[in-house]
Amino acid sequence: MLITPNYKVTNTIIPVFKAKDEQILNNEVQPSIETKTSNKKVCGAVLATALSAAVIAGGVVRGKNKAIKALEKEVGELKDGYEALKGAKDSYVESNKSLMDEITKLKNKIKISFGIDADEIDAAILSNMRIKISEGLDYDYTKSFVINKQKYVRKENGIDFDGGFVTKTKNREYIKPIDIPEIAPDGGFSFSMPKTNQMNVERTERIDFTPVKERLTTVSERYADSVQWDNDKIARDMLQNIFDGHGQTLDGLRLKFTPQADGSFKVRIEGDSTYTPDKAIYIGESTKRNNEKAAGNYGEGLKMATLKLLRDKGAENVRYGSDNWVVDYTLKQGEFSDKRVLAYSLNKSDIYDGNFVEFTTNDRDLLESLRKTINRFYHSHNTHFKTPEFENEVFGIKRLEKGEKGGIYIAGQRFEYDGSYDGLDDFVLFLKKKPPQIVIDISRDRTSLNESQLKDIAGWLSQYETTQLEKIQVMKALEDVFKHKSVLSYTPKDVFLDSFIYYADTGQQSIGKMVNFPEKYVAYSSCSEDICKDLINEGYIICKEHFTYCGMRTIKELIGEVRNHEVVIPNEFEMPKIAIIKQALKSLSKALEKVGFSKEEIDTKILMFSKENLSESNMYKTTNAEAIIDNGISKGFWVDKKFLEMAPFADNLEVALHELCHKVGGDSSAEFSYKLTDVNKKVLEDILNDPKVRKELQALNILWDEVSKKAAQQSV
């Protein structure tokens, strides 16, 4: 069996008959075009007669004679058509009967030749066959083997994956980690980031204003419950304004904690940029919303951080200052409820060249968050940005050592991923600008990113922000996670790469299927673990399945269609029977070579399965054998355990010949039927004309029966 799942092996008469039957239908006695036309007319006449009868039976009298004449004419045509069909059928039956007789004679001759004539038994041959069978099998019969491997073909106009791309850039080679001191036991801390020429300090024009005293806002202290901000998020927004004001770097930051007598800590954060008081007062008043490289959007983060400090972190006053002004935030009793609201006072001050925020807190953990947050922004000492494996105008990728914690940065600010600022293991992804809102809506909370958002970011970068060559470079940067693995064990790096390669064949500069990957790289497609192990043992790298969209061969393309059965290990009686079949094919090797079988094909490999196993597909429940074909070459076949045990030697040999012939096609193909006919003829000639072949088969038949008797005795 090769293709038809419900094929049941009985004997060679059926396929040979099929071949001749097809020949008759297609050539010798197939009705001519004229006959086919008359057949069509007959069908029409039958329909017309039925309609006429219905009309007459319905009592329609008008035009009765006319209807009867028409009916008689149709009946006449019907008779003519019937006679034509009958003649064709008789001719077909006669030819088919003749063919059946011929095949039956051939079949009987084969059966007769397998009969044992006691006078012809050769003791020496029988002894020799017994020795050969006892040697067992010389191949691994415990597992299926890889077949149908397709040759690796390079794409003439393809892009070479190993085309000499640099796998690590030299960007920002100057970066060296900076030693950020630990907070002293008493809470004291003082640290200044060096000023560099990377700073692009923002300066606003000085304005005059009228001071304001304790102006109540409409922001209730309960508004702090509307966002889930912990110490890390408060620290983020405290430093973010320094970052944006210095041109997207924390270079030039000054941070100081001073212990107070009451056990609290005074915090002062300073930067070099200046801004006007409205930015510190009005929600929604922000210069960053249309700046794709700024982290903030709404001017709300600073106010929310202030509210959290006042309500939850022990601060009684939070002061912001820059240039010629200071704003003091406090919580005051509201006018319309018993709840406190955020209030501010705006006053003039001595000129301060820069900006600052100052508050007192009793939360020691907040101090540690502020310290850690320094490295959650870009600065000239943040090694996450040093010599990334890939970088273009929009984003960069840096591969870290195994176990090293990375992160995802958007516009220079690290975002949480799955609830952690260190959520990207072994991997840094930095976006130099905010993605479009349709890709990812950076909420006011800027809460933790998730797997779905990471996929969307990767898809956007792949479709719209990389050229064809850059797509290859991104893949090279992440080559360490090419290998296929269970989705359950995916890391964020796997998630990003999977989505990136999935979309690489779409978008503005589609890569299509034009990448020339190394010959040993193959994209995963569904297959057994044994096949995967075999490929790995042969040096193949089994990669993520989406690589097929970029032109990588899949396992299916590499090895072709393989029907897998659960291998049943032959027992002490099945093993010699398999060896007997193999030896019988070797005895017929001269005949088989004459009809196009190689020595390797004749020395076949037989694997055993059981169609009664629950693991077997229902399509194999009536299958006794199945060929294993490798690119038009017979590599062996599967045989059902019960059939091997119960069927006689002649039937098993017949099955072997049948399965070998599937190298040319499936059961229903003419090529297969012609091949099987030729094999039967040549085998019969050898059996009738070569006494040695005949005696070897007779000896093998005796050995088969001996094994069957022993098996039967043991079962009793």
Beta strands, then each sheet from edge to edge (+ up, - down):
strand 1: 159-160
strand 2: 189-192
strand 3: 212-220
strand 4: 254-259
strand 5: 265-271
strand 6: 318-333
strand 7: 340-361
strand 8: 390-391
strand 9: 395-399
strand 10: 405-410
strand 11: 413-415
strand 12: 424-425
strand 13: 427-431
strand 14: 515-516
strand 15: 521-523
strand 16: 541-543
strand 17: 605-609
strand 18: 625-630
strand 19: 633-640
sheet 1: 1+ 14+
sheet 2: 2+ 4- 5+ 7- 3+
sheet 3: 2+ 4- 5+ 7- 6+
sheet 4: 8+ 9- 13+ 10+ 11-
sheet 5: 8+ 9- 13+ 10+ 12-
sheet 6: 15+ 16+
sheet 7: 17+ 19+ 18-
end
